[in-house]
Amino acid sequence: MQNIDDPYGSDPYDLIEGVPSVEDFRRLRTDAGLSDKAPEAVALALPNTWYGVVLRHRGEPIGMGRVIGDGGTAFQVTDVCVHPGHQGRGLGRRVMAALTAELERRAPATAYVSLIADGPARHLYAKFGFAETTAHDSIGMYRVMDGRPTAPRAEPATA
């Protein structure tokens, strides 16, 4: 495991390419004040990560970030978080720098990259070129799949 942004090992924090374990993913999210996710859902999600990084301090995961998407037209930056005991040291910036560098390296120039900013994190994301969607006459929307049907139902497609 090589530190991707400090190859000489002079920093107590290691930024490693990859994703955390299911348990670490859930702990990192809840420690940082983000919502918990069901272990079954996380186990399905993590292998589908387009690019991810884990931030470690003395071997212990204390932060992470992921990019998900179709690999061509649409990407989403998600799960960016740092344990509160390590915040305020530019570590979120390091995670975002790694994610955006990989997007700039591999994503097509016409790709659309989105994210949902929680609270003051929008200031961090703005430093990496993200703009609030209301500035472009758009709004972000989401739906949590809670098992309740929505109306109206579409008719099945026919050949």
Backbone as JSON Lines, residues from 0, in Angstrom:
{"i":0,"aa":"M","n":[0.84,-1.18,0.0],"ca":[0.0,0.0,0.0],"c":[0.88,1.24,0.0]}
{"i":1,"aa":"Q","n":[0.94,1.9,-1.12],"ca":[1.75,3.11,-1.22],"c":[0.88,4.33,-1.04]}
{"i":2,"aa":"N","n":[1.39,5.27,-0.27],"ca":[0.72,6.55,-0.07],"c":[0.78,7.3,-1.39]}
{"i":3,"aa":"I","n":[-0.37,7.56,-2.0],"ca":[-0.37,8.14,-3.34],"c":[-0.01,9.62,-3.38]}
{"i":4,"aa":"D","n":[-0.06,10.3,-2.23],"ca":[0.31,11.72,-2.27],"c":[1.51,12.04,-1.39]}
{"i":5,"aa":"D","n":[2.19,11.04,-0.85],"ca":[3.42,11.22,-0.07],"c":[4.28,9.97,-0.22]}
{"i":6,"aa":"P","n":[4.87,9.77,-1.41],"ca":[5.6,8.53,-1.66],"c":[6.83,8.33,-0.77]}
{"i":7,"aa":"Y","n":[7.29,9.37,-0.08],"ca":[8.48,9.23,0.76],"c":[8.16,8.88,2.2]}
{"i":8,"aa":"G","n":[6.88,8.84,2.55],"ca":[6.48,8.39,3.88],"c":[6.77,9.36,5.0]}
{"i":9,"aa":"S","n":[6.86,10.65,4.72],"ca":[7.17,11.62,5.77],"c":[5.93,12.14,6.5]}
{"i":10,"aa":"D","n":[4.76,11.73,6.06],"ca":[3.49,12.22,6.6],"c":[2.85,11.12,7.45]}
{"i":11,"aa":"P","n":[2.27,11.44,8.62],"ca":[1.62,10.4,9.43],"c":[0.31,9.91,8.82]}
{"i":12,"aa":"Y","n":[-0.16,10.56,7.77],"ca":[-1.4,10.15,7.1],"c":[-1.06,9.53,5.76]}
{"i":13,"aa":"D","n":[-1.65,8.39,5.49],"ca":[-1.47,7.71,4.21],"c":[-2.76,7.76,3.43]}
{"i":14,"aa":"L","n":[-2.69,8.18,2.18],"ca":[-3.83,8.18,1.28],"c":[-3.63,7.03,0.31]}
{"i":15,"aa":"I","n":[-4.48,6.03,0.41],"ca":[-4.32,4.78,-0.33],"c":[-5.47,4.63,-1.32]}
{"i":16,"aa":"E","n":[-5.17,4.22,-2.54],"ca":[-6.23,3.94,-3.51],"c":[-6.99,2.7,-3.08]}
{"i":17,"aa":"G","n":[-8.29,2.73,-3.22],"ca":[-9.13,1.58,-2.89],"c":[-10.32,2.0,-2.06]}
{"i":18,"aa":"V","n":[-11.01,1.01,-1.54],"ca":[-12.19,1.27,-0.71],"c":[-12.0,0.58,0.63]}
{"i":19,"aa":"P","n":[-12.66,1.08,1.67],"ca":[-12.55,0.44,2.98],"c":[-13.39,-0.84,3.03]}
{"i":20,"aa":"S","n":[-13.25,-1.57,4.11],"ca":[-14.13,-2.71,4.35],"c":[-15.55,-2.2,4.6]}
{"i":21,"aa":"V","n":[-16.51,-3.09,4.55],"ca":[-17.9,-2.71,4.84],"c":[-18.0,-2.09,6.23]}
{"i":22,"aa":"E","n":[-17.35,-2.72,7.2],"ca":[-17.41,-2.23,8.58],"c":[-16.77,-0.85,8.71]}
{"i":23,"aa":"D","n":[-15.59,-0.68,8.1],"ca":[-14.92,0.62,8.17],"c":[-15.72,1.7,7.44]}
{"i":24,"aa":"F","n":[-16.31,1.35,6.31],"ca":[-17.14,2.3,5.57],"c":[-18.27,2.82,6.45]}
{"i":25,"aa":"R","n":[-18.97,1.93,7.1],"ca":[-20.11,2.33,7.94],"c":[-19.63,3.16,9.13]}
{"i":26,"aa":"R","n":[-18.53,2.76,9.74],"ca":[-18.0,3.5,10.89],"c":[-17.54,4.9,10.47]}
{"i":27,"aa":"L","n":[-16.82,4.99,9.36],"ca":[-16.35,6.3,8.9],"c":[-17.51,7.24,8.63]}
{"i":28,"aa":"R","n":[-18.55,6.76,7.99],"ca":[-19.72,7.6,7.71],"c":[-20.37,8.09,8.99]}
{"i":29,"aa":"T","n":[-20.64,7.18,9.91],"ca":[-21.35,7.59,11.13],"c":[-20.47,8.44,12.03]}
{"i":30,"aa":"D","n":[-19.17,8.13,12.11],"ca":[-18.26,8.96,12.91],"c":[-18.24,10.4,12.41]}
{"i":31,"aa":"A","n":[-18.35,10.56,11.08],"ca":[-18.3,11.9,10.48],"c":[-19.67,12.58,10.45]}
{"i":32,"aa":"G","n":[-20.69,11.92,10.99],"ca":[-22.01,12.53,11.04],"c":[-22.88,12.28,9.82]}
{"i":33,"aa":"L","n":[-22.44,11.39,8.94],"ca":[-23.25,11.03,7.78],"c":[-24.17,9.87,8.16]}
{"i":34,"aa":"S","n":[-25.17,9.63,7.36],"ca":[-26.13,8.56,7.66],"c":[-25.48,7.18,7.51]}
{"i":35,"aa":"D","n":[-25.94,6.25,8.32],"ca":[-25.49,4.86,8.23],"c":[-26.15,4.22,7.01]}
{"i":36,"aa":"K","n":[-25.52,3.2,6.5],"ca":[-26.06,2.43,5.38],"c":[-26.1,0.97,5.8]}
{"i":37,"aa":"A","n":[-27.08,0.24,5.3],"ca":[-27.22,-1.18,5.63],"c":[-26.0,-1.94,5.13]}
{"i":38,"aa":"P","n":[-25.48,-2.89,5.93],"ca":[-24.29,-3.62,5.5],"c":[-24.47,-4.33,4.16]}
{"i":39,"aa":"E","n":[-25.68,-4.84,3.9],"ca":[-25.93,-5.52,2.63],"c":[-25.8,-4.55,1.45]}
{"i":40,"aa":"A","n":[-26.28,-3.33,1.64],"ca":[-26.2,-2.32,0.59],"c":[-24.75,-1.9,0.35]}
{"i":41,"aa":"V","n":[-23.99,-1.74,1.43],"ca":[-22.58,-1.35,1.3],"c":[-21.79,-2.45,0.6]}
{"i":42,"aa":"A","n":[-22.08,-3.71,0.93],"ca":[-21.38,-4.84,0.3],"c":[-21.64,-4.87,-1.2]}
{"i":43,"aa":"L","n":[-22.81,-4.45,-1.63],"ca":[-23.1,-4.36,-3.07],"c":[-22.43,-3.15,-3.71]}
{"i":44,"aa":"A","n":[-22.37,-2.04,-2.98],"ca":[-21.88,-0.78,-3.53],"c":[-20.37,-0.73,-3.72]}
{"i":45,"aa":"L","n":[-19.63,-1.15,-2.71],"ca":[-18.18,-0.93,-2.74],"c":[-17.48,-1.53,-3.95]}
{"i":46,"aa":"P","n":[-17.81,-2.75,-4.39],"ca":[-17.13,-3.29,-5.57],"c":[-17.43,-2.52,-6.86]}
{"i":47,"aa":"N","n":[-18.47,-1.71,-6.85],"ca":[-18.84,-0.94,-8.04],"c":[-18.26,0.47,-8.03]}
{"i":48,"aa":"T","n":[-17.32,0.73,-7.15],"ca":[-16.66,2.03,-7.08],"c":[-15.79,2.22,-8.32]}
{"i":49,"aa":"W","n":[-15.92,3.35,-8.98],"ca":[-15.09,3.66,-10.15],"c":[-13.67,4.02,-9.69]}
{"i":50,"aa":"Y","n":[-13.59,4.8,-8.62],"ca":[-12.3,5.15,-8.02],"c":[-12.55,5.51,-6.57]}
{"i":51,"aa":"G","n":[-11.66,5.09,-5.7],"ca":[-11.8,5.41,-4.29],"c":[-10.47,5.56,-3.61]}
{"i":52,"aa":"V","n":[-10.49,6.27,-2.49],"ca":[-9.3,6.4,-1.65],"c":[-9.7,6.24,-0.19]}
{"i":53,"aa":"V","n":[-8.76,5.73,0.58],"ca":[-8.93,5.6,2.03],"c":[-7.78,6.36,2.68]}
{"i":54,"aa":"L","n":[-8.1,7.19,3.63],"ca":[-7.11,7.96,4.38],"c":[-6.85,7.23,5.69]}
{"i":55,"aa":"R","n":[-5.59,6.91,5.95],"ca":[-5.23,6.16,7.16],"c":[-4.28,6.98,8.03]}
{"i":56,"aa":"H","n":[-4.44,6.81,9.34],"ca":[-3.53,7.4,10.32],"c":[-3.01,6.27,11.18]}
{"i":57,"aa":"R","n":[-1.71,6.03,11.08],"ca":[-1.09,4.91,11.8],"c":[-1.81,3.6,11.5]}
{"i":58,"aa":"G","n":[-2.18,3.42,10.25],"ca":[-2.81,2.19,9.8],"c":[-4.31,2.12,9.97]}
{"i":59,"aa":"E","n":[-4.89,3.04,10.73],"ca":[-6.33,3.02,11.0],"c":[-7.07,3.92,10.01]}
{"i":60,"aa":"P","n":[-8.11,3.4,9.33],"ca":[-8.88,4.25,8.42],"c":[-9.57,5.4,9.17]}
{"i":61,"aa":"I","n":[-9.31,6.63,8.72],"ca":[-9.92,7.8,9.36],"c":[-10.64,8.7,8.35]}
{"i":62,"aa":"G","n":[-10.64,8.31,7.09],"ca":[-11.32,9.09,6.07],"c":[-11.41,8.32,4.77]}
{"i":63,"aa":"M","n":[-12.23,8.82,3.87],"ca":[-12.4,8.14,2.58],"c":[-13.11,9.07,1.61]}
{"i":64,"aa":"G","n":[-13.16,8.62,0.37],"ca":[-13.94,9.26,-0.67],"c":[-14.04,8.31,-1.85]}
{"i":65,"aa":"R","n":[-15.15,8.4,-2.56],"ca":[-15.36,7.53,-3.71],"c":[-15.93,8.31,-4.88]}
{"i":66,"aa":"V","n":[-15.68,7.79,-6.09],"ca":[-16.35,8.24,-7.3],"c":[-17.09,7.03,-7.84]}
{"i":67,"aa":"I","n":[-18.37,7.22,-8.12],"ca":[-19.17,6.16,-8.72],"c":[-19.69,6.68,-10.05]}
{"i":68,"aa":"G","n":[-20.15,5.78,-10.91],"ca":[-20.71,6.24,-12.17],"c":[-20.62,5.2,-13.26]}
{"i":69,"aa":"D","n":[-20.97,5.62,-14.46],"ca":[-21.01,4.69,-15.59],"c":[-19.69,4.62,-16.35]}
{"i":70,"aa":"G","n":[-18.72,5.41,-15.95],"ca":[-17.41,5.37,-16.59],"c":[-17.29,6.19,-17.86]}
{"i":71,"aa":"G","n":[-18.38,6.84,-18.28],"ca":[-18.32,7.61,-19.51],"c":[-19.02,8.94,-19.46]}
{"i":72,"aa":"T","n":[-20.3,8.93,-19.12],"ca":[-21.06,10.18,-19.19],"c":[-21.41,10.78,-17.84]}
{"i":73,"aa":"A","n":[-21.53,9.94,-16.82],"ca":[-22.01,10.44,-15.53],"c":[-21.21,9.86,-14.37]}
{"i":74,"aa":"F","n":[-20.79,10.74,-13.49],"ca":[-20.03,10.35,-12.31],"c":[-20.6,11.09,-11.11]}
{"i":75,"aa":"Q","n":[-20.43,10.51,-9.93],"ca":[-20.83,11.2,-8.7],"c":[-19.73,11.01,-7.66]}
{"i":76,"aa":"V","n":[-19.32,12.11,-7.06],"ca":[-18.4,12.08,-5.93],"c":[-19.26,11.83,-4.69]}
{"i":77,"aa":"T","n":[-18.88,10.85,-3.89],"ca":[-19.7,10.47,-2.75],"c":[-18.85,9.96,-1.6]}
{"i":78,"aa":"D","n":[-19.45,9.91,-0.43],"ca":[-18.83,9.33,0.77],"c":[-17.53,10.01,1.18]}
{"i":79,"aa":"V","n":[-17.38,11.28,0.86],"ca":[-16.19,12.02,1.29],"c":[-16.38,12.37,2.76]}
{"i":80,"aa":"C","n":[-15.49,11.86,3.6],"ca":[-15.6,12.14,5.03],"c":[-14.26,11.93,5.72]}
{"i":81,"aa":"V","n":[-14.09,12.65,6.82],"ca":[-12.9,12.54,7.67],"c":[-13.39,12.49,9.11]}
{"i":82,"aa":"H","n":[-12.81,11.61,9.89],"ca":[-13.17,11.48,11.31],"c":[-13.01,12.85,11.98]}
{"i":83,"aa":"P","n":[-13.98,13.25,12.82],"ca":[-13.93,14.57,13.47],"c":[-12.63,14.85,14.21]}
{"i":84,"aa":"G","n":[-12.0,13.85,14.78],"ca":[-10.75,14.06,15.51],"c":[-9.58,14.42,14.62]}
{"i":85,"aa":"H","n":[-9.77,14.29,13.3],"ca":[-8.7,14.59,12.35],"c":[-9.08,15.71,11.39]}
{"i":86,"aa":"Q","n":[-10.24,16.3,11.58],"ca":[-10.68,17.38,10.7],"c":[-9.9,18.66,10.98]}
{"i":87,"aa":"G","n":[-9.92,19.57,10.01],"ca":[-9.24,20.85,10.16],"c":[-7.77,20.8,9.83]}
{"i":88,"aa":"R","n":[-7.32,19.73,9.19],"ca":[-5.9,19.56,8.84],"c":[-5.68,19.46,7.33]}
{"i":89,"aa":"G","n":[-6.71,19.8,6.56],"ca":[-6.59,19.72,5.11],"c":[-6.74,18.32,4.55]}
{"i":90,"aa":"L","n":[-7.23,17.38,5.36],"ca":[-7.33,15.99,4.91],"c":[-8.48,15.79,3.93]}
{"i":91,"aa":"G","n":[-9.6,16.47,4.14],"ca":[-10.69,16.41,3.17],"c":[-10.23,16.95,1.83]}
{"i":92,"aa":"R","n":[-9.41,17.98,1.86],"ca":[-8.85,18.55,0.63],"c":[-7.97,17.51,-0.07]}
{"i":93,"aa":"R","n":[-7.21,16.74,0.69],"ca":[-6.36,15.7,0.07],"c":[-7.21,14.62,-0.59]}
{"i":94,"aa":"V","n":[-8.28,14.23,0.09],"ca":[-9.18,13.23,-0.5],"c":[-9.77,13.77,-1.8]}
{"i":95,"aa":"M","n":[-10.29,14.98,-1.76],"ca":[-10.89,15.58,-2.96],"c":[-9.86,15.78,-4.07]}
{"i":96,"aa":"A","n":[-8.64,16.14,-3.72],"ca":[-7.6,16.31,-4.73],"c":[-7.33,15.0,-5.46]}
{"i":97,"aa":"A","n":[-7.3,13.91,-4.72],"ca":[-7.06,12.6,-5.34],"c":[-8.23,12.21,-6.25]}
{"i":98,"aa":"L","n":[-9.45,12.42,-5.77],"ca":[-10.63,12.06,-6.57],"c":[-10.71,12.89,-7.84]}
{"i":99,"aa":"T","n":[-10.52,14.2,-7.73],"ca":[-10.63,15.05,-8.91],"c":[-9.46,14.82,-9.87]}
{"i":100,"aa":"A","n":[-8.28,14.52,-9.36],"ca":[-7.15,14.22,-10.24],"c":[-7.45,12.98,-11.09]}
{"i":101,"aa":"E","n":[-8.05,11.97,-10.48],"ca":[-8.39,10.76,-11.23],"c":[-9.49,11.04,-12.25]}
{"i":102,"aa":"L","n":[-10.47,11.84,-11.87],"ca":[-11.51,12.22,-12.83],"c":[-10.91,12.98,-14.01]}
{"i":103,"aa":"E","n":[-10.01,13.92,-13.72],"ca":[-9.38,14.69,-14.79],"c":[-8.52,13.81,-15.68]}
{"i":104,"aa":"R","n":[-7.94,12.78,-15.11],"ca":[-7.07,11.87,-15.87],"c":[-7.86,10.91,-16.74]}
{"i":105,"aa":"R","n":[-8.98,10.36,-16.23],"ca":[-9.66,9.26,-16.92],"c":[-11.04,9.56,-17.46]}
{"i":106,"aa":"A","n":[-11.75,10.51,-16.92],"ca":[-13.12,10.76,-17.37],"c":[-13.12,11.54,-18.68]}
{"i":107,"aa":"P","n":[-14.02,11.21,-19.59],"ca":[-14.11,11.97,-20.84],"c":[-14.41,13.45,-20.57]}
{"i":108,"aa":"A","n":[-13.97,14.29,-21.48],"ca":[-14.14,15.74,-21.31],"c":[-15.6,16.16,-21.25]}
{"i":109,"aa":"T","n":[-16.5,15.36,-21.8],"ca":[-17.93,15.7,-21.79],"c":[-18.68,15.09,-20.61]}
{"i":110,"aa":"A","n":[-17.98,14.44,-19.71],"ca":[-18.63,13.78,-18.57],"c":[-19.24,14.81,-17.62]}
{"i":111,"aa":"Y","n":[-20.32,14.42,-16.98],"ca":[-20.99,15.24,-15.98],"c":[-20.65,14.66,-14.62]}
{"i":112,"aa":"V","n":[-20.08,15.47,-13.74],"ca":[-19.7,15.02,-12.4],"c":[-20.54,15.8,-11.4]}
{"i":113,"aa":"S","n":[-21.25,15.06,-10.54],"ca":[-22.11,15.71,-9.55],"c":[-21.75,15.24,-8.15]}
{"i":114,"aa":"L","n":[-22.3,15.93,-7.18],"ca":[-22.17,15.52,-5.78],"c":[-23.25,16.21,-4.98]}
{"i":115,"aa":"I","n":[-23.49,15.71,-3.8],"ca":[-24.4,16.35,-2.86],"c":[-23.56,16.83,-1.69]}
{"i":116,"aa":"A","n":[-23.58,18.13,-1.45],"ca":[-22.76,18.72,-0.39],"c":[-23.57,18.85,0.89]}
{"i":117,"aa":"D","n":[-23.06,18.28,1.95],"ca":[-23.68,18.4,3.27],"c":[-23.08,19.59,4.0]}
{"i":118,"aa":"G","n":[-23.92,20.54,4.38],"ca":[-23.48,21.67,5.2],"c":[-22.34,22.46,4.6]}
{"i":119,"aa":"P","n":[-21.35,22.81,5.43],"ca":[-20.26,23.66,4.97],"c":[-19.28,22.96,4.03]}
{"i":120,"aa":"A","n":[-19.46,21.66,3.77],"ca":[-18.58,20.96,2.83],"c":[-18.64,21.58,1.44]}
{"i":121,"aa":"R","n":[-19.71,22.32,1.15],"ca":[-19.82,22.93,-0.18],"c":[-18.65,23.88,-0.45]}
{"i":122,"aa":"H","n":[-18.09,24.47,0.6],"ca":[-16.95,25.37,0.42],"c":[-15.72,24.59,-0.05]}
{"i":123,"aa":"L","n":[-15.53,23.4,0.49],"ca":[-14.43,22.54,0.03],"c":[-14.64,22.17,-1.43]}
{"i":124,"aa":"Y","n":[-15.83,21.72,-1.77],"ca":[-16.1,21.27,-3.14],"c":[-15.96,22.41,-4.14]}
{"i":125,"aa":"A","n":[-16.31,23.61,-3.75],"ca":[-16.17,24.76,-4.64],"c":[-14.71,24.98,-5.03]}
{"i":126,"aa":"K","n":[-13.79,24.67,-4.13],"ca":[-12.36,24.83,-4.42],"c":[-11.91,23.89,-5.53]}
{"i":127,"aa":"F","n":[-12.7,22.86,-5.81],"ca":[-12.36,21.89,-6.84],"c":[-13.24,22.05,-8.08]}
{"i":128,"aa":"G","n":[-13.87,23.23,-8.21],"ca":[-14.61,23.55,-9.42],"c":[-16.08,23.19,-9.41]}
{"i":129,"aa":"F","n":[-16.61,22.7,-8.3],"ca":[-18.03,22.36,-8.24],"c":[-18.84,23.61,-7.92]}
{"i":130,"aa":"A","n":[-19.96,23.77,-8.61],"ca":[-20.83,24.93,-8.42],"c":[-22.21,24.45,-7.98]}
{"i":131,"aa":"E","n":[-22.87,25.28,-7.19],"ca":[-24.23,24.95,-6.77],"c":[-25.13,24.95,-8.0]}
{"i":132,"aa":"T","n":[-25.98,23.93,-8.1],"ca":[-26.78,23.76,-9.32],"c":[-27.81,24.84,-9.52]}
{"i":133,"aa":"T","n":[-28.23,25.5,-8.48],"ca":[-29.23,26.56,-8.65],"c":[-28.7,27.69,-9.53]}
{"i":134,"aa":"A","n":[-27.4,27.79,-9.63],"ca":[-26.81,28.82,-10.49],"c":[-27.05,28.52,-11.97]}
{"i":135,"aa":"H","n":[-27.42,27.29,-12.29],"ca":[-27.64,26.89,-13.69],"c":[-29.1,26.53,-13.95]}
{"i":136,"aa":"D","n":[-30.01,27.06,-13.15],"ca":[-31.44,26.79,-13.3],"c":[-31.78,25.31,-13.12]}
{"i":137,"aa":"S","n":[-31.01,24.61,-12.33],"ca":[-31.27,23.21,-12.03],"c":[-31.34,23.05,-10.52]}
{"i":138,"aa":"I","n":[-31.97,21.98,-10.1],"ca":[-31.95,21.63,-8.69],"c":[-31.56,20.17,-8.57]}
{"i":139,"aa":"G","n":[-30.92,19.82,-7.48],"ca":[-30.64,18.42,-7.21],"c":[-31.86,17.78,-6.59]}
{"i":140,"aa":"M","n":[-32.1,16.52,-6.92],"ca":[-33.23,15.79,-6.35],"c":[-32.74,14.41,-5.94]}
{"i":141,"aa":"Y","n":[-33.43,13.81,-4.98],"ca":[-33.07,12.46,-4.58],"c":[-34.3,11.72,-4.13]}
{"i":142,"aa":"R","n":[-34.19,10.41,-4.08],"ca":[-35.24,9.55,-3.56],"c":[-34.58,8.42,-2.8]}
{"i":143,"aa":"V","n":[-35.03,8.15,-1.61],"ca":[-34.58,7.01,-0.83],"c":[-35.52,5.86,-1.14]}
{"i":144,"aa":"M","n":[-34.98,4.72,-1.51],"ca":[-35.79,3.55,-1.84],"c":[-36.24,2.89,-0.55]}
{"i":145,"aa":"D","n":[-37.4,3.29,-0.07],"ca":[-37.89,2.83,1.23],"c":[-38.96,1.74,1.11]}
{"i":146,"aa":"G","n":[-39.18,1.22,-0.07],"ca":[-40.14,0.15,-0.25],"c":[-41.54,0.61,-0.55]}
{"i":147,"aa":"R","n":[-41.79,1.9,-0.44],"ca":[-43.14,2.41,-0.74],"c":[-43.26,2.66,-2.24]}
{"i":148,"aa":"P","n":[-44.36,2.2,-2.84],"ca":[-44.54,2.44,-4.28],"c":[-44.84,3.91,-4.54]}
{"i":149,"aa":"T","n":[-44.54,4.32,-5.74],"ca":[-44.86,5.68,-6.17],"c":[-45.96,5.6,-7.21]}
{"i":150,"aa":"A","n":[-46.66,6.67,-7.43],"ca":[-47.71,6.69,-8.44],"c":[-47.35,7.75,-9.46]}
{"i":151,"aa":"P","n":[-47.69,7.65,-10.69],"ca":[-48.34,6.5,-11.3],"c":[-47.32,5.46,-11.76]}
{"i":152,"aa":"R","n":[-47.75,4.25,-11.94],"ca":[-46.9,3.18,-12.44],"c":[-46.88,3.22,-13.97]}
{"i":153,"aa":"A","n":[-45.73,3.01,-14.53],"ca":[-45.6,2.98,-15.99],"c":[-46.04,1.61,-16.51]}
{"i":154,"aa":"E","n":[-46.58,1.61,-17.7],"ca":[-46.95,0.36,-18.35],"c":[-45.68,-0.32,-18.83]}
{"i":155,"aa":"P","n":[-45.63,-1.67,-18.77],"ca":[-44.44,-2.37,-19.26],"c":[-44.23,-2.09,-20.75]}
{"i":156,"aa":"A","n":[-42.99,-2.02,-21.15],"ca":[-42.65,-1.8,-22.55],"c":[-43.0,-3.04,-23.36]}
{"i":157,"aa":"T","n":[-43.44,-2.84,-24.58],"ca":[-43.74,-3.96,-25.47],"c":[-42.84,-3.88,-26.67]}
{"i":158,"aa":"A","n":[-42.59,-5.04,-27.25],"ca":[-41.69,-5.1,-28.4],"c":[-42.37,-4.78,-29.69]}
